[in-house]
Structure formats: structure tokens, C-alpha cells
């Protein structure tokens, strides 16, 4: 996510290394590179101008502490300005109203509104312990209603049925009445989108807004749209009293400009970011943490929060007690750790939140493993007998051939898995001895395909 912008910005800031002080001359050189990096990332021109002017003004007035180099001081200024540009602090949903609190989802077709509605319902259910009802008012897109119904079933959230022959306002009012009578805390209303902004769509969503009076009107925008995202945001912001923004597809080939531009254009906070197609891929937006990620500093706080939500505490405690007793880490434990990793979004999601220097050290020249690769490793372990999982030293040539045949892979992949397992054993020993940094560096050996 935002890799291109991060690389360009960190490259530009490196030029200040070795400088004795911050001067107008060396700041000007760096800001020229920063301006190019932002424009290449599709940040809107007015935003780039304001950002660069603010950084220049604040950097020249910056007193460099004796403990800081000019480069560090300048990065501090850029971080502060980036944070302010994106909103300074996280602004959560405002659900302080008599239930049900109505959330209206708005945006163009293809931005990921329906999937985001499902992600948001799951987030509210699990993080806020809310009873949620989902309803679709999209009577135009084929299978839109069915898609939301399937999503609601997969996350075990209530769904209000609607039909293509009904008017959107009629659907919304019926869903609202149902939510009141069945004591739902939140009603999420998915709306129709178009491939481009048109008058009919805007009038329809304005009527919907006037009919159900939502407490939150969230604009869902595709981060990969670049400059178009800004124009779309402006149009929706003029038509509706937006309360917040959800940026989707930040894990794709997004240059990141929308994250820096949309809030400036709409003057509305970014409340969530969508990452990936999984229904767990919704994160609360923290401007300060995002600024750190853009500058290659990582986002360890979000990584820890995700781990706390995803890790099975009972399993973790069981493993900790086992290691404390001096018992060896076996393949059953390895499989359990892989499953926990998948729950947390996989190694790729973890690496995205690590500082750039560390994440580069984890896998030089190697793409982050995907869900399929982790599942393949689990499949190989499942082809072993319980005794083989507990005692991997038993795995000689004949047993490896049987396991390869049973899991549908080559013997080389079984050997690779065992090599990765040995590295994990070493890492667990390091972790039990407090060697966290060594353990993180060792993670590159777990990468499938190495």
C-alpha cells in the first residue's frame, strides 16, 4: 500500500543526510522532489501546493534540537503536516442517537460499496457489539441485493429482503421500521451507484437521505481512481451532507493520492480504509499512523491491535507454557501459528505495517506470501500422521514421498516446508529468550517459495 509514494518520499528525504543545518537552499531541493513524488501519486495540485508551502514555512522556522539531525527534524515537520492534512486524529462513527442509528453508504459503482457495507457490519458487530441490520436499495445492478444477502449470511448479521420492483425509499422505510421493531442498534443502507456521476443518481440518494435521516452518510471511494476520486468526492460532497469517507482498495496498485486529497476537498474525515476483499479487511483510519506508514516508519500500533483481535489467547498461552517447560515446538504448533497469521490478514498485511527498513529485510526480492501459499503449507502438514507432526525427525525420504503424494505437491516443497519449520523452531527459541529483533529478521525464511 502506498509503496511508490513511500519510496519517493523517503528517497527525497535522504538527501538531507550529512547536512549541518536546515537552510532555504537544501530545503528547496528536497521539496522539489517531494512535490514530484506527490504529483506522481495523484495528489490533487491544490493539496500539493498547500502541503509544500506549509512544510517550507514550518521547516525554516524549525529549531533543530541538539539530539536531532537536520534530516530528522525535517522528517518530523513532514510527518506533522501530513498528519494534519489527513485529519490529525481518528474520528469514529457517531452512533449517539435513539436506535436504530442509520448509516447511508454512497459512492460510484465499482468503488466497493456493497463489500464495504458487509465489512462495516462485521466491524460493528465484533468491535462495538452492535446488533446490525443490512438492506440493499440498489435495484439496478444485477444481483446487488443477492450479493449483500450472501455477505450478511457469511458474517451472521441480519438482512432485510428487498426486490428490484420496489422504490428505494419504500425499501429503506420498511427496513427502518423492521429495525425499530426488532431492536437493531444499527441499520446500514447500501445504495445504487453509477459508472459516472449523473443527475438521476444524485436525486435518488438525496431523496433517500431526506426519507431516513441517517446519522452517518459515508462516501465510499476507490483509492485507485486517483484524480477522479477527488472529482467524485467533490460532487457527492456538494449533493449530500457527508459525515465521513471510507477509502477502499488501498492494497491494490494505488498511488495513494486519494488518501491525501479527499479529506482536503470534502473537509470530511476519513473514518475507515478498506484493504483486500476479505470481510476482515476494514481498518479505522488514524492520520498519524498513516503518515508514519507513508514515510516508511511503519504502523506497529495497528499491527499490535490487529494481533490482539485475531490471536487466539488460549492457544497462545498453551504454546507459551509448552515452551516455558522446555518442550519442543512441533509441526502442530507451526500449523496453529500459520492459522493465526491468516486470521490477522497474512504475512503481507503484517509487513505492510512494519517500518520500511525492517520489511525490506524480511523478504529481499520476494513477494509476500498469499493465502493460497499458507493453505498449501497447511495441506502438507495435514498429510502427515499425528506422530510425524509431533516428531518431525522421523520424516525420512519414504515418508516425505508419501506426504508429497497425499498433499499433491513435489517432494521439494515438503523439504522446503521442513526447512521453514526449523527456522520457526529457532525463532521460537529466540522469542522465549527475548530476541524479538532476531526473530523478525528470521521471518524471511518462512516465505513460501524461498
C-alpha positions in Angstrom: 0.0 0.0 0.0 1.3 3.4 -1.0 4.7 1.8 -1.7 5.5 4.1 -4.6 4.8 7.3 -2.6 6.8 6.0 0.3 9.8 5.1 -1.8 9.9 8.5 -3.5 9.4 10.5 -0.2 12.0 8.5 1.7 14.4 8.9 -1.2 13.9 12.6 -1.3 14.4 13.0 2.5 17.7 11.0 2.3 19.3 14.0 0.5 19.3 15.9 3.8 21.7 13.4 5.4 25.0 14.9 6.2 23.7 18.5 6.1 24.8 20.5 9.0 21.6 22.6 9.2 18.3 23.3 7.6 18.6 26.1 5.1 16.3 27.5 2.4 18.6 26.1 -0.2 18.7 22.5 0.9 15.0 22.5 1.8 14.2 23.8 -1.6 16.0 20.9 -3.3 14.1 18.3 -1.1 10.8 20.0 -1.6 11.2 19.8 -5.4 11.5 16.0 -5.1 8.6 15.9 -2.6 6.4 17.8 -5.0 7.2 15.4 -7.8 6.5 12.4 -5.6 3.1 13.8 -4.5 2.1 14.6 -8.1 3.1 11.2 -9.3 1.0 9.7 -6.5 -2.1 11.5 -8.0 -2.4 14.0 -5.1 -4.5 17.0 -6.2 -2.5 20.0 -7.3 -4.0 22.5 -4.8 -3.2 19.9 -2.0 0.4 19.6 -3.2 0.8 23.3 -3.3 -0.6 23.8 0.2 1.4 20.9 1.6 4.8 22.1 0.1 4.2 25.7 1.2 3.3 24.6 4.8 6.4 22.3 5.0 8.7 25.0 3.7 7.3 27.6 6.2 7.5 25.3 9.2 10.8 23.7 8.3 12.6 27.1 8.0 11.2 28.1 11.4 12.2 24.8 13.0 14.7 24.9 15.7 16.9 21.8 15.4 17.4 20.2 18.8 20.9 19.0 19.6 19.7 15.4 19.6 18.3 15.7 16.1 20.0 15.9 12.7 18.5 18.4 10.2 17.2 15.4 8.2 15.3 14.0 11.3 13.9 17.5 12.1 12.7 17.8 8.5 11.0 14.4 8.6 9.3 15.5 11.8 7.9 18.5 10.1 6.7 16.5 7.1 5.1 13.9 9.4 3.2 16.7 11.3 2.0 18.4 8.1 0.9 15.0 6.6 -1.0 14.2 9.7 -2.8 17.5 9.7 -3.6 17.1 6.0 -5.3 13.8 6.7 -7.2 15.0 9.8 -4.9 14.8 12.8 -6.8 12.1 14.7 -9.2 9.2 14.2 -12.8 10.2 14.1 -15.1 7.3 14.8 -18.7 6.7 13.9 -21.2 8.9 15.7 -24.0 6.5 16.7 -25.2 8.5 19.6 -28.9 8.5 18.7 -32.0 6.6 19.6 -31.7 3.2 17.9 -31.5 2.3 15.2 -28.7 4.5 14.1 -28.9 4.7 10.3 -25.8 4.6 8.1 -26.2 5.5 4.5 -23.5 4.3 2.1 -22.9 6.5 -1.0 -20.4 6.2 -4.0 -19.9 5.2 -7.6 -20.5 1.7 -8.9 -17.3 -0.4 -8.6 -15.9 1.5 -5.5 -16.7 -1.4 -3.3 -19.8 -0.1 -1.5 -21.6 -3.4 -1.0 -18.5 -5.2 0.2 -17.7 -2.3 2.5 -21.2 -2.4 3.9 -20.6 -6.0 4.8 -17.1 -5.2 6.3 -18.6 -2.4 8.3 -21.4 -4.6 9.6 -18.9 -7.1 10.7 -16.7 -4.4 12.4 -19.7 -3.0 14.3 -20.8 -6.5 15.4 -17.4 -7.6 16.6 -15.7 -4.3 17.7 -18.8 -2.4 19.0 -21.0 -5.3 19.9 -23.9 -3.8 17.9 -26.9 -5.7 16.5 -26.8 -4.7 12.8 -29.4 -4.9 10.0 -28.3 -4.7 6.4 -30.5 -3.6 3.5 -29.9 -3.0 -0.2 -31.6 -0.2 -2.1 -29.7 -1.0 -5.3 -32.5 -2.0 -7.6 -30.5 -1.5 -10.8 -27.3 -3.6 -10.6 -28.0 -7.3 -11.3 -27.6 -9.5 -8.2 -26.7 -6.5 -6.0 -29.4 -7.5 -3.4 -28.3 -11.1 -3.5 -24.7 -10.1 -3.0 -25.5 -8.2 0.2 -27.6 -11.1 1.4 -24.8 -13.6 0.9 -22.4 -11.3 2.7 -24.8 -10.9 5.6 -25.1 -14.7 5.9 -21.3 -15.1 5.9 -20.9 -12.7 8.8 -24.1 -13.8 10.6 -25.7 -10.4 10.5 -29.5 -9.8 9.9 -30.6 -8.9 6.3 -33.8 -7.2 5.3 -35.0 -8.5 1.9 -35.8 -6.1 -0.9 -36.8 -6.6 -4.6 -36.0 -4.9 -7.9 -39.6 -3.7 -8.5 -39.7 -1.7 -5.2 -38.7 2.0 -5.0 -35.5 2.7 -2.9 -37.4 5.0 -0.5 -40.0 2.3 0.1 -37.3 -0.3 0.8 -35.5 2.0 3.2 -38.6 2.9 5.2 -39.6 -0.7 5.5 -36.1 -1.7 6.7 -36.1 1.2 9.2 -39.5 0.1 10.6 -38.2 -3.5 10.8 -35.1 -2.4 12.6 -37.1 -0.5 15.2 -39.5 -3.4 15.9 -36.6 -5.9 16.2 -34.4 -3.8 18.4 -31.4 -3.4 16.0 -28.8 -0.9 17.1 -27.6 0.0 13.5 -29.2 -0.1 10.1 -26.7 0.0 7.2 -28.3 1.1 3.9 -26.4 0.2 0.7 -27.4 2.4 -2.3 -27.2 2.3 -6.1 -24.1 3.6 -7.9 -23.4 4.5 -11.5 -20.3 4.3 -13.6 -20.2 8.0 -13.6 -21.9 10.8 -11.7 -25.4 11.7 -13.1 -28.3 13.8 -12.0 -30.7 10.9 -11.6 -28.4 9.1 -9.1 -27.8 12.2 -7.1 -31.5 13.0 -6.9 -32.3 9.4 -5.8 -29.8 9.4 -3.0 -30.8 12.9 -1.9 -34.4 11.6 -1.6 -33.2 8.6 0.4 -31.3 10.8 2.7 -34.3 13.0 3.3 -36.5 10.0 3.9 -34.4 8.1 6.5 -32.3 10.9 8.1 -29.1 8.9 8.6 -26.8 9.8 11.5 -23.8 8.8 9.2 -23.6 9.4 5.5 -20.4 7.7 4.4 -18.8 8.3 1.0 -17.1 5.1 -0.3 -14.3 5.9 -2.8 -11.8 3.8 -4.7 -8.3 4.9 -3.9 -7.1 3.6 -7.3 -9.2 6.3 -9.1 -6.5 9.0 -8.4 -7.7 12.4 -9.5 -11.1 11.1 -10.4 -11.6 10.2 -6.8 -11.2 13.9 -5.9 -13.8 15.0 -8.5 -16.2 12.3 -7.4 -15.8 13.3 -3.7 -16.4 16.9 -4.6 -19.7 16.1 -6.4 -21.0 13.9 -3.6 -19.9 16.4 -1.0 -22.0 19.1 -2.8 -25.0 16.9 -3.1 -25.1 15.3 0.4 -24.2 16.3 3.9 -21.4 13.7 4.1 -20.2 12.8 7.6 -17.2 10.7 6.6 -15.2 8.8 4.0 -14.2 5.2 3.5 -11.2 4.7 1.2 -11.2 1.2 -0.5 -8.6 -0.8 -2.4 -5.6 0.7 -0.7 -3.9 -2.7 -1.0 -4.0 -2.5 -4.8 -1.8 -0.7 -7.2 -2.9 2.6 -5.6 -0.6 5.5 -5.8 -2.1 6.9 -2.6 -3.1 10.4 -3.7 -6.7 9.9 -2.8 -5.8 9.4 0.9 -4.1 12.8 0.9 -6.6 14.7 -1.3 -10.1 13.5 -0.5 -10.3 14.9 3.1 -8.9 18.3 1.9 -11.5 18.5 -0.9 -14.6 17.4 1.2 -13.5 18.7 4.6 -14.9 15.5 6.0 -12.8 12.9 8.0 -11.6 9.6 6.5 -13.1 7.2 9.0 -12.0 3.8 7.6 -9.8 2.3 5.0 -10.6 -1.0 3.1 -7.8 -3.4 2.5 -8.4 -6.6 0.4 -11.5 -8.5 -0.4 -11.8 -10.3 2.9 -14.5 -9.1 5.2 -11.9 -8.6 8.0 -10.2 -6.0 5.7 -11.5 -2.8 7.3 -9.3 -0.6 9.5 -10.1 2.5 11.5 -8.2 5.4 9.9 -5.6 7.0 12.1 -4.0 10.0 10.3 -0.8 10.0 12.4 -0.3 6.2 11.8 -0.9 6.6 8.1 1.6 9.5 7.9 4.1 7.1 9.6 3.4 4.4 7.0 3.8 6.9 4.1 7.2 8.0 5.5 8.3 4.3 5.8 8.1 4.4 9.6 5.6 1.6 9.8 2.5 1.3 12.0 3.3 -1.0 14.8 0.4 0.1 16.9 -2.1 -1.1 14.3 -0.2 -4.3 13.9 -0.4 -4.9 17.7 -4.1 -4.1 17.7 -4.8 -6.5 14.9 -2.8 -9.2 16.6 -4.8 -8.7 19.8 -8.1 -9.0 17.9 -7.0 -12.0 15.9 -4.8 -14.2 18.1 -6.4 -17.0 20.0 -5.3 -16.2 23.5 -6.0 -19.7 24.8 -3.7 -21.2 22.1 -1.0 -18.5 22.7 -1.0 -19.3 26.4 -0.8 -23.0 25.7 2.2 -22.6 23.4 3.9 -20.2 25.9 3.5 -22.7 28.7 4.8 -25.5 26.5 7.9 -23.5 25.5 8.5 -22.5 29.1 8.6 -26.1 30.2 11.4 -26.7 27.6 9.2 -28.8 25.3 10.0 -28.6 21.6 7.9 -26.6 19.1 6.4 -29.1 16.7 4.6 -29.1 13.4 1.1 -29.0 15.1 2.3 -25.7 16.7 3.6 -24.5 13.4 0.3 -25.1 11.7 -1.5 -23.3 14.5 0.7 -20.3 14.1 0.1 -20.2 10.4 -3.7 -20.3 11.0 -3.3 -17.4 13.5 -1.3 -15.5 10.9 -4.0 -16.0 8.3 -6.6 -14.6 10.7 -4.5 -11.5 11.1 -4.5 -11.0 7.3 -1.4 -12.9 6.4 2.3 -12.0 6.3 1.7 -9.4 3.6 -0.7 -7.4 5.9 1.9 -7.6 8.7 4.7 -6.5 6.5 2.7 -3.5 5.3 2.6 -2.2 8.9 6.3 -2.8 9.6 8.9 0.0 9.2 10.3 0.1 5.6 13.8 -0.9 6.6 12.6 -4.0 8.5 10.1 -5.1 5.9 12.7 -4.9 3.2 15.0 -7.0 5.4 12.2 -9.6 5.8 12.0 -10.6 2.2 14.5 -9.1 -0.2 13.3 -9.6 -3.7 10.4 -11.8 -2.5 6.7 -11.1 -2.8 4.7 -11.5 0.4 3.1 -15.0 0.5 -0.6 -15.1 -0.2 -3.5 -17.0 1.4 -3.1 -19.8 -1.1 0.6 -20.4 -0.2 -0.2 -20.6 3.5 -3.1 -23.0 2.8 -0.7 -25.2 0.8 1.7 -25.4 3.8 -1.3 -26.4 6.0 -2.2 -29.1 3.4 1.3 -30.6 3.6 1.2 -30.7 7.4 -2.3 -32.3 7.3 -1.0 -35.1 5.1 1.3 -36.2 8.0 0.4 -38.5 10.8 -0.1 -37.1 14.3 3.2 -38.9 15.3 5.1 -37.2 12.4 3.8 -33.8 13.4 5.0 -34.3 17.0 8.3 -35.8 15.9 9.5 -34.2 12.6 12.9 -36.0 12.9 11.0 -39.2 11.7 10.5 -37.7 8.3 12.9 -39.5 6.0 12.8 -40.0 2.2 10.0 -42.6 2.0 7.7 -40.7 4.4 8.3 -37.4 2.5 7.3 -39.1 -0.7 4.1 -40.3 0.9 3.3 -36.8 2.3 4.0 -35.2 -1.1 1.7 -37.6 -2.8 -1.0 -37.1 -0.2 -0.9 -33.3 -0.4 -0.5 -33.1 -4.2 2.9 -31.3 -4.2 6.5 -32.2 -5.1 8.9 -33.6 -2.5 10.9 -30.4 -2.8 8.0 -28.5 -1.3 7.9 -30.9 1.7 11.7 -30.3 2.1 11.2 -26.5 1.9 8.4 -26.7 4.5 10.6 -28.6 6.9 13.4 -26.0 6.4 10.9 -23.2 7.2 9.8 -25.2 10.2 13.3 -25.5 11.5 13.7 -21.7 11.2 10.5 -21.2 13.1 11.8 -23.5 15.8 14.9 -21.3 16.1 12.7 -18.2 16.2 10.6 -19.5 18.9 13.7 -20.3 21.0 14.9 -16.7 20.3 11.5 -15.3 21.4 11.5 -17.3 24.6 14.9 -15.7 25.3 13.7 -12.2 24.4 15.3 -12.0 21.0 12.4 -10.2 19.2 14.5 -8.4 16.7 16.4 -11.5 15.6 13.0 -13.3 15.3 11.6 -10.6 13.0 14.7 -10.8 10.8 14.4 -14.6 10.6 10.9 -14.4 9.3 12.2 -14.1 5.7 13.0 -17.8 5.8 9.3 -18.5 6.3 8.4 -17.1 3.0 6.9 -19.8 0.7 8.9 -20.1 -2.5 12.2 -19.3 -0.9 
